[in-house]
């Protein structure tokens, strides 16, 4: 098994950096659309100085603070777990350390998303309570956490042995078919007389995972609740989700001592902000909710800020964005860096997920009616290839550790950016140049100035001591 090109960084004594830690020193990691640079540490650090200039300025102000950051990552789909688990032991262990530790060559993934039952990137549709001929099982006596995607739990246990601080959010693509109006995995709705048993089903999933040593920190009750075309899928209108949360799922979590599990609504696109707003408008539902989850297959990422203005106490998590096989590295890098990474963070998201962690060279596995064009952050075949989503997340996850806080930064029109201060006392600035020519600009911090030049169609992460 060959593992293709890794990120290139020098030997380091500090878990993240090997540069002088004087307040004037900056280090830079760069990825370019032409793939000349792939999350590569630049050979020369540069420094802040007293003098200014007439270049465009990004002023970073650590005194103006916004949301705390909880993590960055991918979905550990059933297909991802299957492909990674089949790697030879030494290769798998090395890959997991690279993914889930921030030191050395690691990129420091700190958050994972799971499907409750099958997602469309499982080999087949299943739930944890499938019954022959749609027979009901209201007592859930046949619940089986190992009904499908059998590699997920063992691989998660291995990941947690490497980094026990990984956080997990889980979401269901469908209830068991016998609970649904159409008795099928695709489409249909949750039957009103099954609200109570579906809440019990989700609670049982959480408790069974804890018995396996896996704490799921947050859930959403339905992935893409207005998407009935995917396989599996289930429709859940806003009024139905509010009713399910306030009268069934929320009380069930509290009754079973799972009130520490955060509950998010929506988990769908930015073009229908009215949906989470309608759920939040139900005060009884809102009392059980932590926030809302978002994708960007429709609408504008600014919808997150619109919701934040109305409900500033509700968290925002960006939980999914795919990369399609019909795309190309450079264009996808520019779009995802601008809208998914920088865009969601500047619009109050605390978490950023790209979609599938791993696929094979044919974008498999997937269910028969699932999306057949999803490129993983990794392609696992004769070698392990790192794709554009890997580098998008790496630019943030390695440096912006959980507990970091977004701080203020100017945003010149041609230089989208976002800045943070970390618990370890560093400032992290991510800057995108999606123009066709290199751009020089000034980073201004605490009255000091540093001149940077970002190549055309490139994204860079700048790191320096907060001072």
C-alpha positions as semicolon CSV with decimal commas, in nm:
position;residue;x (nm);y (nm);z (nm)
1;X;0,000;0,000;0,000
2;X;0,145;0,332;-0,107
3;X;0,048;0,647;0,080
4;X;0,067;0,939;-0,161
5;X;0,201;1,284;-0,096
6;X;0,183;1,401;0,262
7;X;0,197;1,754;0,390
8;X;0,555;1,877;0,409
9;X;0,678;2,033;0,732
10;X;1,013;2,038;0,907
11;X;1,090;1,853;1,227
12;X;0,924;2,035;1,515
13;X;0,975;2,049;1,887
14;X;0,668;2,260;1,955
15;X;0,354;2,057;1,868
16;X;0,271;2,305;1,594
17;X;0,565;2,524;1,499
18;X;0,941;2,540;1,469
19;X;0,985;2,915;1,430
20;X;1,118;3,170;1,675
21;X;0,843;3,253;1,920
22;X;0,923;3,624;1,942
23;X;0,613;3,841;1,902
24;X;0,744;3,961;1,563
25;X;0,771;3,618;1,395
26;X;0,512;3,471;1,155
27;X;0,493;3,125;0,998
28;X;0,299;3,042;0,681
29;X;0,135;2,727;0,538
30;X;0,020;2,741;0,176
31;X;-0,204;2,548;-0,066
32;X;-0,234;2,656;-0,430
33;X;-0,489;2,572;-0,695
34;X;-0,218;2,436;-0,924
35;X;-0,112;2,193;-0,644
36;X;0,247;2,319;-0,646
37;X;0,191;2,379;-0,274
38;X;-0,024;2,137;-0,074
39;X;-0,051;2,262;0,283
40;X;0,324;2,321;0,281
41;X;0,513;2,516;0,542
42;X;0,698;2,797;0,368
43;X;1,071;2,787;0,418
44;X;1,112;3,142;0,544
45;X;0,925;3,302;0,831
46;X;0,870;3,674;0,811
47;X;0,832;3,942;1,075
48;X;0,629;4,233;1,197
49;X;0,795;4,573;1,181
50;X;0,703;4,926;1,289
51;X;0,672;5,085;0,946
52;X;0,358;5,077;0,735
53;X;0,300;5,103;0,360
54;X;0,027;5,169;0,106
55;X;-0,068;4,806;0,038
56;X;-0,415;4,669;0,121
57;X;-0,434;4,611;0,496
58;X;-0,583;4,327;0,702
59;X;-0,603;4,461;1,057
60;X;-0,633;4,186;1,317
61;X;-0,782;4,297;1,649
62;X;-0,772;4,042;1,931
63;X;-0,972;4,272;2,158
64;X;-1,287;4,217;1,950
65;X;-1,399;3,859;2,010
66;X;-1,682;3,658;1,857
67;X;-1,772;3,286;1,874
68;X;-1,572;3,009;2,039
69;X;-1,460;2,732;1,805
70;X;-1,540;2,367;1,878
71;X;-1,367;2,188;1,594
72;X;-1,317;2,089;1,231
73;X;-1,358;1,758;1,058
74;X;-1,538;1,518;0,828
75;X;-1,815;1,260;0,832
76;X;-1,695;0,912;0,921
77;X;-1,944;0,742;0,690
78;X;-1,984;0,365;0,684
79;X;-1,797;0,358;0,356
80;X;-1,513;0,568;0,500
81;X;-1,477;0,334;0,797
82;X;-1,481;0,028;0,573
83;X;-1,208;0,160;0,343
84;X;-0,979;0,285;0,621
85;X;-1,025;-0,034;0,824
86;X;-0,906;-0,245;0,530
87;X;-0,569;-0,070;0,513
88;X;-0,271;-0,273;0,641
89;X;-0,230;-0,215;1,014
90;X;0,084;0,004;0,996
91;X;-0,064;0,220;0,719
92;X;-0,396;0,258;0,899
93;X;-0,231;0,356;1,227
94;X;-0,008;0,610;1,054
95;X;-0,303;0,757;0,864
96;X;-0,517;0,789;1,177
97;X;-0,236;0,966;1,362
98;X;-0,195;1,202;1,068
99;X;-0,568;1,276;1,066
100;X;-0,641;1,309;1,436
101;X;-0,327;1,453;1,597
102;X;-0,212;1,812;1,538
103;X;0,158;1,763;1,600
104;X;0,422;1,676;1,340
105;X;0,258;1,595;1,007
106;X;-0,085;1,566;1,167
107;X;-0,373;1,789;1,061
108;X;-0,559;1,767;1,393
109;X;-0,918;1,675;1,300
110;X;-1,111;1,745;1,620
111;X;-1,476;1,671;1,533
112;X;-1,647;1,382;1,350
113;X;-1,998;1,340;1,212
114;X;-2,171;1,001;1,216
115;X;-2,489;0,867;1,063
116;X;-2,743;0,701;1,292
117;X;-2,806;0,394;1,081
118;X;-2,717;0,417;0,714
119;X;-2,629;0,730;0,520
120;X;-2,633;0,736;0,142
121;X;-2,259;0,655;0,158
122;X;-2,319;0,319;0,320
123;X;-2,314;0,004;0,109
124;X;-2,684;-0,054;0,174
125;X;-2,978;0,094;0,360
126;X;-3,031;-0,023;0,716
127;X;-3,148;0,097;1,056
128;X;-3,072;-0,049;1,396
129;X;-3,422;-0,192;1,417
130;X;-3,520;-0,340;1,083
131;X;-3,803;-0,591;1,095
132;X;-3,927;-0,841;0,836
133;X;-4,235;-0,731;0,643
134;X;-4,245;-0,405;0,837
135;X;-4,342;-0,570;1,165
136;X;-4,346;-0,310;1,444
137;X;-4,118;-0,341;1,746
138;X;-4,242;-0,069;1,982
139;X;-4,031;-0,202;2,271
140;X;-3,717;-0,197;2,050
141;X;-3,631;-0,549;2,165
142;X;-3,454;-0,619;1,834
143;X;-3,236;-0,307;1,840
144;X;-2,892;-0,398;1,700
145;X;-2,612;-0,139;1,691
146;X;-2,414;-0,373;1,461
147;X;-2,687;-0,410;1,199
148;X;-2,470;-0,243;0,933
149;X;-2,153;-0,038;0,877
150;X;-1,980;-0,277;1,117
151;X;-1,641;-0,106;1,085
152;X;-1,756;0,227;1,233
153;X;-1,747;0,139;1,602
154;X;-1,411;-0,045;1,603
155;X;-1,250;0,232;1,400
156;X;-1,397;0,499;1,628
157;X;-1,257;0,315;1,927
158;X;-0,914;0,315;1,762
159;X;-0,944;0,687;1,681
160;X;-1,041;0,765;2,041
161;X;-0,743;0,568;2,167
162;X;-0,526;0,806;1,961
163;X;-0,714;1,122;2,057
164;X;-0,978;1,079;2,330
165;X;-1,083;1,445;2,298
166;X;-1,247;1,399;1,955
167;X;-1,606;1,528;1,962
168;X;-1,888;1,358;1,771
169;X;-2,217;1,473;1,624
170;X;-2,461;1,214;1,486
171;X;-2,765;1,243;1,263
172;X;-3,021;1,006;1,117
173;X;-3,095;0,981;0,746
174;X;-3,415;0,784;0,816
175;X;-3,615;0,624;1,093
176;X;-3,666;0,246;1,064
177;X;-3,914;0,195;0,778
178;X;-4,180;0,041;1,001
179;X;-4,203;0,379;1,179
180;X;-4,268;0,568;0,852
181;X;-4,575;0,654;0,650
182;X;-4,444;0,483;0,336
183;X;-4,274;0,184;0,505
184;X;-3,958;0,257;0,302
185;X;-3,608;0,395;0,351
186;X;-3,649;0,668;0,089
187;X;-3,886;0,957;0,154
188;X;-4,198;0,930;0,363
189;X;-4,256;1,085;0,704
190;X;-4,235;0,970;1,064
191;X;-4,577;0,841;1,165
192;X;-4,723;1,052;1,449
193;X;-4,796;0,736;1,651
194;X;-4,423;0,650;1,626
195;X;-4,286;0,979;1,763
196;X;-4,242;0,828;2,108
197;X;-4,070;0,511;1,986
198;X;-3,842;0,704;1,749
199;X;-3,729;0,923;2,038
200;X;-3,663;0,604;2,237
201;X;-3,469;0,466;1,938
202;X;-3,240;0,771;1,930
203;X;-3,190;0,755;2,306
204;X;-3,105;0,385;2,282
205;X;-2,848;0,462;2,012
206;X;-2,678;0,718;2,236
207;X;-2,676;0,486;2,538
208;X;-2,550;0,188;2,338
209;X;-2,267;0,395;2,191
210;X;-2,166;0,499;2,544
211;X;-2,157;0,133;2,641
212;X;-1,906;0,092;2,357
213;X;-1,693;0,371;2,502
214;X;-1,809;0,629;2,246
215;X;-1,971;0,949;2,368
216;X;-2,184;1,123;2,108
217;X;-2,182;1,488;2,208
218;X;-2,458;1,619;1,982
219;X;-2,733;1,498;1,750
220;X;-2,969;1,630;1,488
221;X;-3,295;1,434;1,454
222;X;-3,295;1,435;1,073
223;X;-3,041;1,494;0,797
224;X;-3,174;1,721;0,522
225;X;-3,536;1,702;0,635
226;X;-3,669;1,853;0,311
227;X;-3,476;1,614;0,083
228;X;-3,692;1,318;-0,016
229;X;-3,479;1,206;-0,314
230;X;-3,180;1,065;-0,128
231;X;-3,158;0,702;-0,017
232;X;-3,213;0,681;0,274
233;X;-3,412;0,997;0,355
234;X;-3,715;1,115;0,550
235;X;-3,925;1,430;0,528
236;X;-3,980;1,624;0,850
237;X;-4,146;1,964;0,818
238;X;-4,051;2,241;1,062
239;X;-4,375;2,213;1,259
240;X;-4,321;1,836;1,285
241;X;-3,961;1,873;1,398
242;X;-4,058;2,127;1,662
243;X;-4,331;1,896;1,791
244;X;-4,096;1,596;1,794
245;X;-3,828;1,787;1,984
246;X;-4,048;1,955;2,242
247;X;-4,280;1,667;2,325
248;X;-4,071;1,356;2,262
249;X;-3,697;1,375;2,194
250;X;-3,609;1,657;2,431
251;X;-3,797;1,510;2,729
252;X;-3,661;1,160;2,651
253;X;-3,301;1,284;2,660
254;X;-3,358;1,449;2,997
255;X;-3,546;1,152;3,139
256;X;-3,259;0,916;3,050
257;X;-2,986;1,141;3,188
258;X;-2,866;1,248;2,843
259;X;-2,931;1,619;2,885
260;X;-2,557;1,673;2,823
261;X;-2,615;1,573;2,457
262;X;-2,657;1,890;2,252
263;X;-2,957;1,894;2,021
264;X;-2,950;2,078;1,688
265;X;-3,237;2,134;1,446
266;X;-3,247;2,168;1,067
267;X;-2,919;2,019;0,923
268;X;-2,998;2,136;0,571
269;X;-2,932;2,422;0,329
270;X;-2,896;2,798;0,366
271;X;-3,185;2,868;0,128
272;X;-3,457;2,789;0,382
273;X;-3,362;2,977;0,702
274;X;-3,734;2,997;0,774
275;X;-3,723;2,633;0,884
276;X;-3,487;2,666;1,184
277;X;-3,644;3,002;1,266
278;X;-3,983;2,833;1,287
279;X;-3,843;2,565;1,517
280;X;-3,675;2,828;1,736
281;X;-3,997;3,029;1,748
282;X;-4,155;2,742;1,940
283;X;-4,037;2,828;2,290
284;X;-4,102;2,478;2,425
285;X;-3,889;2,324;2,150
286;X;-3,619;2,588;2,189
287;X;-3,568;2,509;2,556
288;X;-3,425;2,170;2,453
289;X;-3,218;2,301;2,162
290;X;-2,855;2,405;2,147
291;X;-2,867;2,544;1,794
292;X;-2,903;2,471;1,424
293;X;-2,692;2,282;1,169
294;X;-2,631;2,386;0,809
295;X;-2,525;2,276;0,458
296;X;-2,461;2,494;0,153
297;X;-2,611;2,316;-0,149
298;X;-2,849;2,609;-0,179
299;X;-2,869;2,967;-0,055
300;X;-2,597;3,196;0,079
301;X;-2,376;3,138;0,381
302;X;-2,484;3,478;0,521
303;X;-2,810;3,308;0,628
304;X;-2,620;3,191;0,936
305;X;-2,567;3,551;1,045
306;X;-2,933;3,629;0,982
307;X;-3,032;3,350;1,221
308;X;-2,764;3,451;1,472
309;X;-2,899;3,806;1,488
310;X;-3,242;3,676;1,586
311;X;-3,126;3,399;1,821
312;X;-2,772;3,485;1,937
313;X;-2,784;3,223;2,214
314;X;-2,832;2,940;1,962
315;X;-2,511;2,783;1,828
316;X;-2,448;2,742;1,456
317;X;-2,270;2,434;1,320
318;X;-2,175;2,389;0,955
319;X;-2,207;2,013;0,915
320;X;-2,172;1,916;0,549
321;X;-2,044;2,015;0,207
322;X;-1,951;1,764;-0,060
323;X;-1,691;1,767;-0,335
324;X;-1,822;1,622;-0,662
325;X;-1,631;1,405;-0,906
326;X;-1,714;1,653;-1,185
327;X;-1,515;1,929;-1,012
328;X;-1,146;2,010;-1,028
329;X;-0,900;2,076;-0,748
330;X;-0,834;2,445;-0,809
331;X;-1,192;2,558;-0,850
332;X;-1,311;2,349;-0,556
333;X;-1,029;2,482;-0,336
334;X;-1,123;2,842;-0,411
335;X;-1,499;2,789;-0,360
336;X;-1,471;2,586;-0,042
337;X;-1,210;2,814;0,114
338;X;-1,425;3,122;0,043
339;X;-1,773;2,993;0,128
340;X;-1,738;2,687;0,351
341;X;-1,431;2,767;0,558
342;X;-1,396;3,144;0,574
343;X;-1,763;3,210;0,498
344;X;-1,917;2,991;0,766
345;X;-1,666;3,103;1,030
346;X;-1,722;3,472;0,960
347;X;-2,096;3,401;0,988
348;X;-2,076;3,259;1,341
349;X;-2,032;2,887;1,285
350;X;-1,844;2,712;1,566
351;X;-1,779;2,393;1,368
352;X;-1,688;2,327;1,003
353;X;-1,727;1,987;0,839
354;X;-1,647;1,880;0,490
355;X;-1,854;1,575;0,392
356;X;-1,713;1,229;0,334
357;X;-1,380;1,132;0,490
358;X;-1,292;0,859;0,239
359;X;-1,414;0,701;-0,086
360;X;-1,261;0,461;-0,334
361;X;-1,146;0,573;-0,683
362;X;-1,499;0,517;-0,817
363;X;-1,672;0,728;-0,545
364;X;-1,795;0,411;-0,377
365;X;-1,947;0,277;-0,164
366;X;-2,293;0,429;-0,171
367;X;-2,647;0,298;-0,150
368;X;-2,817;0,209;-0,483
369;X;-3,006;0,538;-0,480
370;X;-2,745;0,743;-0,297
371;X;-2,518;1,012;-0,437
372;X;-2,272;0,839;-0,672
373;X;-2,031;1,131;-0,727
374;X;-1,896;1,209;-0,378
375;X;-1,519;1,244;-0,368
376;X;-1,379;1,177;-0,022
377;X;-1,123;1,391;0,153
378;X;-0,918;1,077;0,094
379;X;-0,932;0,844;-0,205
380;X;-0,831;0,495;-0,094
381;X;-0,733;0,253;-0,367
382;X;-0,386;0,127;-0,454
383;X;-0,262;0,435;-0,270
384;X;-0,408;0,692;-0,031
385;X;-0,459;1,021;-0,211
386;X;-0,538;1,341;-0,026
387;X;-0,802;1,549;-0,202
388;X;-0,916;1,908;-0,182
389;X;-1,142;1,869;0,125
390;X;-0,845;1,731;0,321
391;X;-0,647;2,049;0,259
392;X;-0,941;2,282;0,327
393;X;-0,987;2,132;0,673
394;X;-0,613;2,102;0,738
395;X;-0,568;2,479;0,701
396;X;-0,796;2,530;1,001
397;X;-0,794;2,213;1,212
398;X;-0,419;2,195;1,279
399;X;-0,396;2,542;1,426
400;X;-0,743;2,654;1,535
401;X;-0,778;2,412;1,822
402;X;-1,102;2,367;2,019
403;X;-1,146;2,659;2,254
404;X;-1,002;2,910;2,008
405;X;-1,204;3,228;1,961
406;X;-1,269;3,416;1,642
407;X;-1,138;3,772;1,655
408;X;-1,190;4,072;1,436
409;X;-1,014;4,118;1,103
410;X;-1,066;4,361;0,816
411;X;-1,176;4,198;0,493
412;X;-1,054;4,372;0,176
413;X;-1,279;4,279;-0,114
414;X;-1,013;4,072;-0,287
415;X;-0,872;3,901;0,024
416;X;-1,136;3,703;0,216
417;X;-0,999;3,608;0,557
418;X;-1,080;3,506;0,912
419;X;-0,875;3,529;1,233
420;X;-0,856;3,355;1,571
421;X;-0,668;3,353;1,898
422;X;-0,592;3,005;2,031
423;X;-0,582;2,866;2,385
424;X;-0,205;2,820;2,346
425;X;-0,160;3,191;2,279
426;X;-0,125;3,213;1,901
427;X;-0,303;3,424;1,644
428;X;-0,416;3,233;1,334
429;X;-0,517;3,415;1,016
430;X;-0,652;3,232;0,709
431;X;-0,640;3,437;0,386
432;X;-0,765;3,350;0,038
433;X;-0,649;3,496;-0,291
434;X;-0,884;3,366;-0,558
435;X;-0,767;3,625;-0,810
436;X;-0,559;3,540;-1,119
437;X;-0,257;3,742;-1,002
438;X;-0,045;3,737;-0,684
439;X;-0,151;3,987;-0,417
440;X;0,071;4,166;-0,168
441;X;-0,088;4,303;0,147
442;X;-0,009;4,412;0,500
443;X;-0,109;4,226;0,815
444;X;-0,147;4,482;1,093
445;X;-0,148;4,361;1,453
446;X;-0,096;4,560;1,773
447;X;0,047;4,854;1,580
448;X;0,300;4,641;1,391
449;X;0,300;4,562;1,019
450;X;0,406;4,257;0,817
451;X;0,406;4,246;0,438
452;X;0,283;3,919;0,284
453;X;0,247;3,809;-0,076
454;X;-0,007;3,541;-0,158
455;X;0,024;3,364;-0,495
456;X;-0,265;3,364;-0,738
457;X;-0,544;3,119;-0,656
458;X;-0,404;3,015;-0,320
459;X;-0,503;2,994;0,045
460;X;-0,260;3,051;0,332
461;X;-0,265;3,013;0,708
462;X;-0,049;3,265;0,897
463;X;0,042;3,192;1,260
464;X;0,220;3,409;1,513
465;X;0,246;3,446;1,893
466;X;-0,032;3,665;2,031
467;X;0,219;3,864;2,233
